[in-house]
Amino acid sequence: MRALYSFPHKIGAGRICDTAWYQVAGASKAGVDLAVYTGVVHRALPERVAVKSTLARGRLRIPYRAIGHRRAFALHDALVARALQSLADQVDVVHVWPQGAKRTLVTARQLGIPTVLERPNAHTRLAYDVVRKESDRLGVELPADHEHAFNADVLRLEEEEFALADFLLCPSDFVLESFVEQGFEREKLLRHLYGYDESRFFPTAERESGPFRMLFVGVAAVRKGLHFALEAWLRSPASREGTFTIAGEILPSYGAKLATMLSHPSVRTLGHRTDVPELMRSNDVLVLPSIEEGSALVASEAIASGCIPLVSRASSAACRDGDNALVHDVGDVQTLEKHITTVYRDEELRTRLRAGALRSAPELTWDVAGKRLAELYGTVASSRSRAR
């Protein structure tokens, strides 16, 4: 199987850039012959992967901020589309990422090469809408350049890309259903998965004794639902003896609204951290009550670390309610408070859920995700044969 993989960002540079890095490494390990075109290589990929930078030559780079991210993505897209024309007989499937894919998708269609578009988040229109409504309810103003602040140009471009792609890769049921709600046929939506790095996320032999510990990890903006977590925590008796640790930057306007709850003696705010694996190993539960997600990588990482996820349905791609996690409906603070209280009081339940998490962890690695992606490439490539 031969695939051209187009990623307009800095592959390996954190967040979705790490997702792309592990995705490429996993698919390559599963036997896919990959030609990767990326804006910049921030972290070297395995030697077996052919990589070309579209926005860098040696030490010389076209800075994203200097020309603007959208112009940088458009330049990347144009260069990949041109390269694809000379590679038509060497590519079985083209895999692209949002906002840097339109011309590549058009070229692939002209050449008769099937395409898949990565969807690291729910449908953009839905994501904008739910974040705006919750921000308005809280009285939080999103910065104009925030990734979930409404942007008509971005929405228009992404919806054009949705239409041009033969298939959309959805890493969770939540993402898939968000497209169904927008009128997409299920046949166009392919369910794949993301994973975790086994070398970084693993459990301790034994859990440390001590007060109950709950953890939140991520950039704390409205969409992540930290306000729901704080409200549920402070309602629960767990807050009288336990600790709630928040690892991640908090959007300033959002933090101002949460100031009273954040100042509670049981709540610790750490800011951005690089020791997330250690934090997960030392906490009892991870809380993530997001209102919108793609596939919450931290939930898989927590499962692998033996840290029980308490998550919303938007965050539950890797979670099975009552087996390796406890899952609540989006915005259901009452149920989340009940879950926190129950796991706080019931040591036997914590032991059972932790065992379920560790039992399910081998299903969630990047190697497994890579095999699934390779299978989907095969399915997509065969669709071209049928069409012919």
BABA-309938 format. One record per residue (C-alpha): residue number from 1; residue in three letters; x, y, z. Coordinates in pm, whole numbers, always signed. Layout:
N
(NUM,ALA,(X,Y,Z)) ...
! end
This chain:
388
(1,MET,(+0,+0,+0)) (2,ARG,(+141,+337,-109)) (3,ALA,(+11,+658,+47)) (4,LEU,(+92,+1026,+13)) (5,TYR,(+46,+1192,+352)) (6,SER,(+6,+1571,+354)) (7,PHE,(+39,+1762,+681)) (8,PRO,(+71,+2143,+660)) (9,HIS,(+195,+2200,+1016)) (10,LYS,(+522,+2115,+1199)) (11,ILE,(+507,+1740,+1234)) (12,GLY,(+604,+1624,+1582)) (13,ALA,(+567,+1966,+1747)) (14,GLY,(+292,+1886,+1999)) (15,ARG,(-87,+1848,+2000)) (16,ILE,(-214,+1758,+1648)) (17,CYS,(+146,+1772,+1525)) (18,ASP,(+228,+1481,+1757)) (19,THR,(-89,+1302,+1647)) (20,ALA,(+28,+1319,+1286)) (21,TRP,(+379,+1202,+1381)) (22,TYR,(+254,+892,+1564)) (23,GLN,(-2,+824,+1292)) (24,VAL,(+268,+818,+1023)) (25,ALA,(+504,+607,+1236)) (26,GLY,(+226,+358,+1316)) (27,ALA,(+105,+322,+957)) (28,SER,(+461,+280,+835)) (29,LYS,(+523,+9,+1093)) (30,ALA,(+207,-162,+969)) (31,GLY,(+361,-187,+622)) (32,VAL,(+236,+125,+442)) (33,ASP,(+486,+284,+201)) (34,LEU,(+447,+651,+296)) (35,ALA,(+558,+967,+118)) (36,VAL,(+512,+1242,+376)) (37,TYR,(+488,+1608,+278)) (38,THR,(+487,+1837,+582)) (39,GLY,(+540,+2207,+637)) (40,VAL,(+832,+2150,+874)) (41,VAL,(+986,+1842,+1033)) (42,HIS,(+1006,+1924,+1404)) (43,ARG,(+1080,+1566,+1511)) (44,ALA,(+1253,+1320,+1279)) (45,LEU,(+1036,+1034,+1155)) (46,PRO,(+1156,+672,+1126)) (47,GLU,(+1414,+622,+850)) (48,ARG,(+1178,+406,+645)) (49,VAL,(+947,+705,+592)) (50,ALA,(+1022,+935,+296)) (51,VAL,(+977,+1295,+414)) (52,LYS,(+983,+1628,+230)) (53,SER,(+942,+1969,+393)) (54,THR,(+738,+2216,+191)) (55,LEU,(+820,+2522,+402)) (56,ALA,(+1184,+2450,+488)) (57,ARG,(+1513,+2384,+312)) (58,GLY,(+1786,+2279,+551)) (59,ARG,(+1802,+2544,+821)) (60,LEU,(+1603,+2794,+617)) (61,ARG,(+1233,+2808,+701)) (62,ILE,(+938,+3013,+588)) (63,PRO,(+803,+3131,+925)) (64,TYR,(+433,+3061,+972)) (65,ARG,(+375,+3376,+1176)) (66,ALA,(+552,+3602,+928)) (67,ILE,(+333,+3511,+631)) (68,GLY,(+30,+3397,+831)) (69,HIS,(-80,+3040,+894)) (70,ARG,(-345,+3040,+623)) (71,ARG,(-98,+3155,+357)) (72,ALA,(+152,+2896,+479)) (73,PHE,(-110,+2621,+457)) (74,ALA,(-211,+2737,+108)) (75,LEU,(+151,+2733,-9)) (76,HIS,(+198,+2385,+132)) (77,ASP,(-119,+2270,-44)) (78,ALA,(-5,+2411,-380)) (79,LEU,(+335,+2242,-354)) (80,VAL,(+185,+1905,-259)) (81,ALA,(-69,+1926,-543)) (82,ARG,(+212,+1990,-789)) (83,ALA,(+421,+1703,-652)) (84,LEU,(+123,+1468,-674)) (85,GLN,(+97,+1519,-1049)) (86,SER,(+434,+1351,-1098)) (87,LEU,(+358,+1074,-848)) (88,ALA,(+19,+963,-981)) (89,ASP,(+131,+611,-1073)) (90,GLN,(+309,+567,-738)) (91,VAL,(+21,+655,-502)) (92,ASP,(-278,+439,-406)) (93,VAL,(-438,+685,-162)) (94,VAL,(-389,+1047,-56)) (95,HIS,(-428,+1141,+313)) (96,VAL,(-467,+1513,+387)) (97,TRP,(-527,+1739,+688)) (98,PRO,(-768,+2036,+715)) (99,GLN,(-703,+2386,+582)) (100,GLY,(-412,+2275,+365)) (101,ALA,(-582,+2029,+133)) (102,LYS,(-815,+2187,-124)) (103,ARG,(-583,+2194,-427)) (104,THR,(-439,+1855,-341)) (105,LEU,(-790,+1707,-325)) (106,VAL,(-881,+1860,-662)) (107,THR,(-562,+1725,-821)) (108,ALA,(-615,+1377,-674)) (109,ARG,(-969,+1371,-811)) (110,GLN,(-845,+1471,-1155)) (111,LEU,(-588,+1191,-1140)) (112,GLY,(-839,+933,-1014)) (113,ILE,(-662,+880,-679)) (114,PRO,(-895,+827,-379)) (115,THR,(-858,+1064,-85)) (116,VAL,(-914,+1067,+291)) (117,LEU,(-937,+1385,+499)) (118,GLU,(-836,+1373,+865)) (119,ARG,(-1095,+1509,+1108)) (120,PRO,(-916,+1575,+1439)) (121,ASN,(-1231,+1753,+1564)) (122,ALA,(-1604,+1742,+1514)) (123,HIS,(-1766,+1917,+1218)) (124,THR,(-1637,+2275,+1226)) (125,ARG,(-1981,+2432,+1210)) (126,LEU,(-2100,+2230,+1510)) (127,ALA,(-1780,+2300,+1704)) (128,TYR,(-1813,+2675,+1650)) (129,ASP,(-2179,+2666,+1750)) (130,VAL,(-2151,+2468,+2076)) (131,VAL,(-1846,+2663,+2195)) (132,ARG,(-2011,+2998,+2118)) (133,LYS,(-2330,+2904,+2303)) (134,GLU,(-2144,+2785,+2612)) (135,SER,(-1911,+3086,+2606)) (136,ASP,(-2211,+3319,+2586)) (137,ARG,(-2379,+3134,+2873)) (138,LEU,(-2069,+3178,+3089)) (139,GLY,(-1999,+3533,+2974)) (140,VAL,(-1655,+3440,+2841)) (141,GLU,(-1527,+3625,+2536)) (142,LEU,(-1301,+3418,+2311)) (143,PRO,(-1000,+3596,+2158)) (144,ALA,(-1051,+3664,+1787)) (145,ASP,(-762,+3434,+1699)) (146,HIS,(-881,+3147,+1919)) (147,GLU,(-914,+2819,+1728)) (148,HIS,(-1282,+2790,+1821)) (149,ALA,(-1379,+3154,+1766)) (150,PHE,(-1607,+3172,+1462)) (151,ASN,(-1415,+3232,+1139)) (152,ALA,(-1624,+3237,+821)) (153,ASP,(-1322,+3192,+593)) (154,VAL,(-1197,+2885,+778)) (155,LEU,(-1545,+2734,+785)) (156,ARG,(-1594,+2791,+413)) (157,LEU,(-1257,+2636,+326)) (158,GLU,(-1307,+2334,+549)) (159,GLU,(-1657,+2269,+415)) (160,GLU,(-1515,+2280,+60)) (161,GLU,(-1255,+2025,+168)) (162,PHE,(-1525,+1805,+324)) (163,ALA,(-1709,+1799,-7)) (164,LEU,(-1398,+1729,-217)) (165,ALA,(-1265,+1440,-7)) (166,ASP,(-1382,+1091,-93)) (167,PHE,(-1381,+988,+274)) (168,LEU,(-1349,+1157,+613)) (169,LEU,(-1145,+987,+886)) (170,CYS,(-1327,+1015,+1220)) (171,PRO,(-1135,+921,+1539)) (172,SER,(-1446,+892,+1758)) (173,ASP,(-1817,+821,+1738)) (174,PHE,(-1879,+1179,+1853)) (175,VAL,(-1695,+1316,+1548)) (176,LEU,(-1867,+1074,+1313)) (177,GLU,(-2214,+1160,+1442)) (178,SER,(-2141,+1533,+1415)) (179,PHE,(-2106,+1486,+1039)) (180,VAL,(-2416,+1268,+1018)) (181,GLU,(-2607,+1552,+1188)) (182,GLN,(-2482,+1784,+913)) (183,GLY,(-2624,+1558,+643)) (184,PHE,(-2322,+1344,+548)) (185,GLU,(-2381,+985,+441)) (186,ARG,(-2230,+727,+672)) (187,GLU,(-2056,+557,+379)) (188,LYS,(-1830,+863,+349)) (189,LEU,(-1730,+848,+717)) (190,LEU,(-1457,+603,+820)) (191,ARG,(-1400,+529,+1188)) (192,HIS,(-1035,+504,+1283)) (193,LEU,(-858,+575,+1614)) (194,TYR,(-572,+755,+1783)) (195,GLY,(-338,+601,+2040)) (196,TYR,(-85,+653,+2315)) (197,ASP,(+293,+618,+2343)) (198,GLU,(+371,+301,+2542)) (199,SER,(+720,+425,+2624)) (200,ARG,(+577,+724,+2814)) (201,PHE,(+242,+612,+2952)) (202,PHE,(+242,+303,+3173)) (203,PRO,(+121,+222,+3526)) (204,THR,(+310,+199,+3850)) (205,ALA,(+330,-143,+4014)) (206,GLU,(+125,-20,+4310)) (207,ARG,(-86,+288,+4373)) (208,GLU,(+42,+526,+4637)) (209,SER,(-173,+556,+4946)) (210,GLY,(-299,+895,+5053)) (211,PRO,(-581,+1144,+4990)) (212,PHE,(-801,+1107,+4682)) (213,ARG,(-648,+1278,+4376)) (214,MET,(-824,+1403,+4062)) (215,LEU,(-642,+1542,+3757)) (216,PHE,(-732,+1763,+3461)) (217,VAL,(-487,+1782,+3169)) (218,GLY,(-507,+2013,+2869)) (219,VAL,(-536,+2370,+2751)) (220,ALA,(-827,+2487,+2965)) (221,ALA,(-1070,+2669,+2738)) (222,VAL,(-1449,+2658,+2742)) (223,ARG,(-1473,+2356,+2513)) (224,LYS,(-1283,+2138,+2763)) (225,GLY,(-1551,+2189,+3029)) (226,LEU,(-1322,+2269,+3321)) (227,HIS,(-1606,+2473,+3474)) (228,PHE,(-1821,+2159,+3489)) (229,ALA,(-1537,+1969,+3657)) (230,LEU,(-1481,+2240,+3918)) (231,GLU,(-1851,+2269,+3996)) (232,ALA,(-1889,+1891,+4035)) (233,TRP,(-1570,+1867,+4244)) (234,LEU,(-1675,+2137,+4488)) (235,ARG,(-2018,+1975,+4530)) (236,SER,(-1856,+1643,+4612)) (237,PRO,(-1730,+1544,+4959)) (238,ALA,(-1406,+1447,+4782)) (239,SER,(-1310,+1816,+4787)) (240,ARG,(-1297,+1815,+5168)) (241,GLU,(-1000,+1578,+5187)) (242,GLY,(-879,+1527,+4831)) (243,THR,(-695,+1739,+4576)) (244,PHE,(-793,+1848,+4225)) (245,THR,(-486,+1926,+4013)) (246,ILE,(-515,+2123,+3688)) (247,ALA,(-220,+2078,+3451)) (248,GLY,(-247,+2315,+3157)) (249,GLU,(-276,+2679,+3066)) (250,ILE,(-610,+2845,+3136)) (251,LEU,(-754,+3095,+2888)) (252,PRO,(-732,+3429,+3080)) (253,SER,(-1095,+3539,+3028)) (254,TYR,(-1210,+3189,+3123)) (255,GLY,(-985,+3177,+3429)) (256,ALA,(-1127,+3509,+3548)) (257,LYS,(-1478,+3359,+3546)) (258,LEU,(-1357,+3056,+3739)) (259,ALA,(-1144,+3249,+3988)) (260,THR,(-1356,+3176,+4295)) (261,MET,(-1365,+2801,+4232)) (262,LEU,(-995,+2792,+4136)) (263,SER,(-906,+2955,+4469)) (264,HIS,(-1056,+2670,+4674)) (265,PRO,(-791,+2510,+4902)) (266,SER,(-838,+2167,+4739)) (267,VAL,(-761,+2298,+4386)) (268,ARG,(-405,+2323,+4252)) (269,THR,(-323,+2496,+3921)) (270,LEU,(+13,+2399,+3774)) (271,GLY,(+5,+2566,+3433)) (272,HIS,(+166,+2392,+3135)) (273,ARG,(+353,+2076,+3234)) (274,THR,(+591,+1836,+3066)) (275,ASP,(+556,+1565,+3334)) (276,VAL,(+203,+1455,+3241)) (277,PRO,(+286,+1080,+3248)) (278,GLU,(+410,+1110,+3607)) (279,LEU,(+104,+1312,+3704)) (280,MET,(-127,+1047,+3561)) (281,ARG,(+54,+769,+3745)) (282,SER,(+17,+957,+4075)) (283,ASN,(-353,+1047,+4044)) (284,ASP,(-660,+829,+4097)) (285,VAL,(-882,+973,+3824)) (286,LEU,(-865,+1199,+3519)) (287,VAL,(-1159,+1431,+3457)) (288,LEU,(-1246,+1561,+3110)) (289,PRO,(-1604,+1692,+3071)) (290,SER,(-1556,+1841,+2721)) (291,ILE,(-1847,+1977,+2522)) (292,GLU,(-1666,+1910,+2193)) (293,GLU,(-1369,+1685,+2109)) (294,GLY,(-1201,+1495,+1833)) (295,SER,(-1058,+1201,+2022)) (296,ALA,(-925,+1294,+2364)) (297,LEU,(-572,+1154,+2363)) (298,VAL,(-540,+1220,+2736)) (299,ALA,(-818,+967,+2803)) (300,SER,(-619,+690,+2630)) (301,GLU,(-303,+802,+2807)) (302,ALA,(-481,+795,+3142)) (303,ILE,(-615,+444,+3075)) (304,ALA,(-263,+325,+2998)) (305,SER,(-137,+487,+3319)) (306,GLY,(-402,+328,+3539)) (307,CYS,(-570,+666,+3601)) (308,ILE,(-948,+621,+3571)) (309,PRO,(-1116,+858,+3319)) (310,LEU,(-1431,+1043,+3426)) (311,VAL,(-1534,+1188,+3091)) (312,SER,(-1822,+1329,+2890)) (313,ARG,(-1957,+1140,+2591)) (314,ALA,(-1776,+1388,+2368)) (315,SER,(-1446,+1269,+2520)) (316,SER,(-1516,+897,+2541)) (317,ALA,(-1364,+748,+2224)) (318,ALA,(-1144,+508,+2422)) (319,CYS,(-1376,+477,+2721)) (320,ARG,(-1631,+211,+2812)) (321,ASP,(-1867,+322,+3086)) (322,GLY,(-1842,+97,+3390)) (323,ASP,(-1550,-103,+3249)) (324,ASN,(-1246,+124,+3210)) (325,ALA,(-1410,+462,+3281)) (326,LEU,(-1724,+643,+3394)) (327,VAL,(-1903,+844,+3125)) (328,HIS,(-2159,+1124,+3164)) (329,ASP,(-2365,+1328,+2919)) (330,VAL,(-2220,+1663,+2812)) (331,GLY,(-2296,+1928,+3072)) (332,ASP,(-2442,+1682,+3326)) (333,VAL,(-2275,+1816,+3641)) (334,GLN,(-2501,+1615,+3869)) (335,THR,(-2389,+1282,+3720)) (336,LEU,(-2025,+1391,+3715)) (337,GLU,(-2048,+1484,+4085)) (338,LYS,(-2199,+1142,+4153)) (339,HIS,(-1915,+972,+3966)) (340,ILE,(-1650,+1168,+4157)) (341,THR,(-1815,+1090,+4489)) (342,THR,(-1863,+723,+4408)) (343,VAL,(-1502,+655,+4308)) (344,TYR,(-1383,+863,+4604)) (345,ARG,(-1579,+653,+4853)) (346,ASP,(-1563,+311,+4687)) (347,GLU,(-1210,+174,+4683)) (348,GLU,(-1333,-157,+4539)) (349,LEU,(-1486,+27,+4240)) (350,ARG,(-1160,+218,+4185)) (351,THR,(-969,-112,+4184)) (352,ARG,(-1211,-267,+3936)) (353,LEU,(-1213,+30,+3699)) (354,ARG,(-834,+57,+3711)) (355,ALA,(-803,-312,+3627)) (356,GLY,(-1045,-262,+3337)) (357,ALA,(-840,+33,+3214)) (358,LEU,(-514,-161,+3218)) (359,ARG,(-685,-457,+3052)) (360,SER,(-806,-239,+2765)) (361,ALA,(-483,-40,+2724)) (362,PRO,(-320,-276,+2467)) (363,GLU,(-611,-204,+2230)) (364,LEU,(-531,+168,+2230)) (365,THR,(-164,+195,+2127)) (366,TRP,(-37,+386,+1826)) (367,ASP,(+68,+52,+1675)) (368,VAL,(-295,-64,+1683)) (369,ALA,(-404,+271,+1540)) (370,GLY,(-147,+234,+1262)) (371,LYS,(-278,-110,+1168)) (372,ARG,(-633,+26,+1156)) (373,LEU,(-523,+314,+933)) (374,ALA,(-343,+71,+700)) (375,GLU,(-662,-135,+675)) (376,LEU,(-864,+174,+587)) (377,TYR,(-611,+273,+321)) (378,GLY,(-672,-70,+168)) (379,THR,(-1049,-19,+180)) (380,VAL,(-1018,+323,+18)) (381,ALA,(-779,+201,-251)) (382,SER,(-1015,-84,-339)) (383,SER,(-1293,+171,-384)) (384,ARG,(-1100,+312,-681)) (385,SER,(-1074,-34,-834)) (386,ARG,(-1449,-84,-798)) (387,ALA,(-1516,+256,-949)) (388,ARG,(-1298,+175,-1247)) 
! end
